[in-house]
Amino acid sequence: MAEMQVCSPPQSCWGGRVVDFVVTMACWSYFILGFLFFFSFFYGAAYLFSSQREHAFQHLNHLFFKGFLGLLRILSPRQEWSIDQNIGKIESSIVVCNHLSYLDPLILISLFRRQKTIVKTTFFRAPVFGWLIKTSGYLPATTEGEHGLRMIEQVEKMGEFLSSGGNLFVFPEGTRNRDGKIGPLHKGVFKIARMQRCPIYVLSLCNTDSLFTPGKFLFNTRQRKSISMTILDRIEPEAEHCPVSVVDLEKKVREIFRLRTKSCDQKGGPSKQVEEWA
């Protein structure tokens, strides 16, 4: 349950909301103006001149969101960030994580230079943003209609992408989890892991929903929270030439997530080495 904020005197509540508004506007200014007047030139150059367009766009996404989160950290000093340094060293793997907030995919993009993920199909139709995620090689969340061909194309290229050091990160529940319970896990990612015989890293995120609450527009910078991301486990889809079934992989991940809910308390769960977005 979210903590109830009590303001005394009442003016402190209004002051806190003003701070939240200023921080939110500053982050949105970076998101819009930083893209239009700085990053857009690099994206345009990569699209026109890069021989590895997909790779170049993924690297630019990494830099863009690393800057966004760095700004957010500076403007919300009450939030303690604890990110396991080993997460940034993961390569050639599938990364699965619980999903609490729209911040979650941005954090993972900021950690991985080579990254792909599964995106809601509505975003593919968005002006500019849709072009960015298509060119970055991100996968649509459905195979219906026009997205079927794109999904097939990306899955066929996945082996080469993973072998070259890229990571596919996904939120297997498919949507933000608002009650802390484990929702149904989509089996597609486990099929890819088994087909490509690549390791699965299971990560735990805590308290990103406290900073950016689902359904809210403003960041909540007033609460003192510890936002953490840790590696819970690593699973090998094939051990000693004995393949693990898709069902078994799903069960293993579900059990790992179930144990995670016991350790991810309101203060942010277990704290490990801190990764700086510098």
Secondary structure as GFF3:
##gff-version 3
##sequence-region A 1 278
A	DSSP	alpha_helix	11	29	.	.	.	ID=ss1
A	DSSP	pi_helix	30	39	.	.	.	ID=ss2
A	DSSP	alpha_helix	40	49	.	.	.	ID=ss3
A	DSSP	alpha_helix	53	75	.	.	.	ID=ss4
A	DSSP	beta_strand	79	83	.	.	.	ID=ss5
A	DSSP	three_ten_helix	85	89	.	.	.	ID=ss6
A	DSSP	beta_strand	93	97	.	.	.	ID=ss7
A	DSSP	alpha_helix	103	111	.	.	.	ID=ss8
A	DSSP	beta_strand	115	119	.	.	.	ID=ss9
A	DSSP	alpha_helix	121	124	.	.	.	ID=ss10
A	DSSP	alpha_helix	129	135	.	.	.	ID=ss11
A	DSSP	beta_strand	139	140	.	.	.	ID=ss12
A	DSSP	alpha_helix	147	163	.	.	.	ID=ss13
A	DSSP	beta_strand	167	170	.	.	.	ID=ss14
A	DSSP	alpha_helix	188	196	.	.	.	ID=ss15
A	DSSP	beta_strand	200	206	.	.	.	ID=ss16
A	DSSP	alpha_helix	208	211	.	.	.	ID=ss17
A	DSSP	beta_strand	225	235	.	.	.	ID=ss18
A	DSSP	beta_strand	238	239	.	.	.	ID=ss19
A	DSSP	beta_strand	242	243	.	.	.	ID=ss20
A	DSSP	alpha_helix	246	263	.	.	.	ID=ss21
###
